[in-house]
Amino acid sequence: MKMDQNLSGHSNSTSQYVERTPFTVIISPEKFRLLPADFYRAKLCDLSEKEGKFDRVFQFTFIIQKGKYKGAFVSGLINKSSDGKHGKIWQIIRAFTGYKLDVFDSLSLSDLIGKECFINVEERVGEAGRRFNAIAEYVHIDEFKNLKRYSPTR
């Protein structure tokens, strides 16, 4: 045990010293590497809300779970106003839960963090010719095997 002082300045002999392990950071020479266009099994690891080009958007960040690109991150943006029954929000909820929500059903999007689905990653070209990845489609794991794909799965 380590002797330390509490905020009142008195010695506290019952507290234990806890050794902290430092985080390891690996620096890559590449700032960003594009993923080839394909379907990837991925886990949702973060969800945030931010200001988009025209409206507020949800940013879903995934980590690839298998294959050559295991551990790579890719994010998809979904416009918050796309909450209609055929919108991207409904598609991503179905990809995680396996069922369609009915009108007036509710679900906390934060409950989806840690769940897996397949994502269809595309390569796109933005303003000024900048290339980037975008998620075009979200597919439930059980439905993926029946999906007609244009390329092999990674």
N, C-alpha and C positions, 0 to 999 in steps of 0.2 A: 504494500500500500504506500501511496505517496501522500505526504502531508501537504495540504494546500489550504488556502484561506478562502472563506466564503465572502460574500459581499460586505458583511458587517465587520470584516477584519479579524474575526476570531478563527483560530486554527480548527480545522475539521479533520480529525484523524480517521474517520470512518469512510471517507470517499476513496474510490479506487481509481488508480491511474489507468486510462485506456489508451493503448497504443494505436495510432491511426496508420493505416497502410496507404501510401500515396497511390494516386491513380497513374496508370501507365498510358502514355500518349505515343502513338506511332505516327510520325510525320511522313506523309506520302509526297513524292515529287509531283504528283498530279493534283491539281486543284479540284478537278471534277472529271469523272470518267463516265461517258454515256454508256448505258446498257443497250445491247442490241434489241431491236424490236422483237418481242416474243411474249409468251405467257410465263409468269413466274409465281411460284407459291411464296406468299409473303405474309408476315405478321404485322398488324397495326401496332406501332410502338409510340406514336404521338398524334395528338389531335389539337389543333389550335384554330383560332379565328383571327383573320386579319383583313386589312383593307385591300380589295382587289382593284383592278383597273376601272371597273364601273360600279361595283357593289361590294358588300362584305362577302367574304368567302371562308369556307372551312378548308384548312390544309390538313390532309391525311398523310402522315409519314409512315412508310412501310420499311421493313428490313427483309431482304430476300432470305429464304429459309433453306434452300437446297441448290445444289449444282455449282457451277464454276463461279457464279456471282454471289454465293452465299455471304451474307454480312453486308452487302451493298445496300444503301439507302435510296429510296425513290419516293417522291412526294406527288400527290395529286391534289388539285384544287377543285372544289365544288362550290358553285355559286349558291349562296344561302336561299336565294329566291327560287331555286330549282326544286321546290318541295312538292311539286305536282305528282300525281300518282305514277307518272312515267319518267320522273326526273332522276338525276344521278343519286340524290340522297336515298331514294327508294331502292335503287339498284345496289348501292353499297350495303344497305341494311339487309337486303335479301341475300347478298353474297356472304354475309357473316352469320345470319340466323337460319337461312334455308327456307324461309317462308315470306310471303308477301304480307305487308301490313294493310289493314283496312283503313278507310277514312276514319279519322278521330282516334286511331290507335296512337300510342306514344311509346317512345323508347329513348333512353338517355344515350347519346352518342358516346359518352365517356365509358359506358359499359362495354363498348366494342374493342377497347384497347386490350391488346394481348391475344386477340382472336386472329385466326388465319383465313385467307381466301386466296384465290388466284387473281392476279392482276395482269391485264394486257397492256404492256408498256410499248409505247410508240416513240419514235424519234421524230421530232418536229423542228422546223426552222422558224425562228421568231424575227422580230425587228432587227435590222442591221445584220441579218444572216446568222445570228447566234443559234446554234443547235442546242436542243434540250430534250429531256424525256418528259413524256406526259402519260398519264394513265387513261386509256380509252375505255376500259371496261373492267368491271369487277364481277367475278364468278364464284359461286359457292363451290367448295371442294367436291361435293358429291355430284354436282352437275357438270363439273369440268370434264370428266371422262367421256361424256356424251356430246361434248361441244366439238363442232367441226373446226379444226384449226388449220391455218395456212402454213405453219412451220412447226418443227419439233419443239417440245417443251424443254426448257432448261432447268 
